[in-house]
Amino acid sequence: MRPGGVAPSAWVVSVTEHKRNPGMQRELRVAAPLPGLGLSSATVPDGADVEAELELEALTDGRIVVTGVVRAPWTGECRRCLEPVTDVVTAEVREVFEPHPPDGAETYRLDGEQLDLEPMVRDAVLLALPIAPLCATGCAGPDPDAHPVAVAAEDADDAPPPDPRWSALGDLKFD
Ligand SMILES: [Zn+2]
């Protein structure tokens, strides 16, 4: 960081050369953290590097096409056994950056000669993160040995009858 300045983002790249040379392709690799990225079910650790291997190509009309792959590590909780799960998501991207995206356009804004990859990378990772993670395809659910409290409660003589308001939960399927 420069004294008194703002640290330049690793995700902002200059496209000056591209704009002068339409059709030129350039490969680019960025690896930097993107704090605060995640869903309630799976989050990317704040300090962990998100990686992008991209190719930038300028079109003759000033737009830039970005294609490539984005990778991010994540942690979450298995939806069946509630044990921690750690994995990596990979997302393919193919997006267009343009100076003045029209309303409702599915393109990203190109600010002068600065192309900020961060919104695209965040969107791609969010779409790829699992909404209901599993530790393994065949996860059988909670390990009874790891949850002795629930078993003991079933054996207790003076346990109150189950609340009917909760019985609907027994019918829920998480597949
Ligand atoms: Zn599991």
Boltz pocket constraint, residues with backbone or C-beta under 6 A from the ligand:
constraints:
  - pocket:
      binder: B
      contacts: [[A, 78], [A, 79], [A, 80], [A, 81], [A, 82], [A, 83], [A, 134], [A, 135], [A, 136], [A, 139], [A, 140], [A, 141]]
      max_distance: 6.0
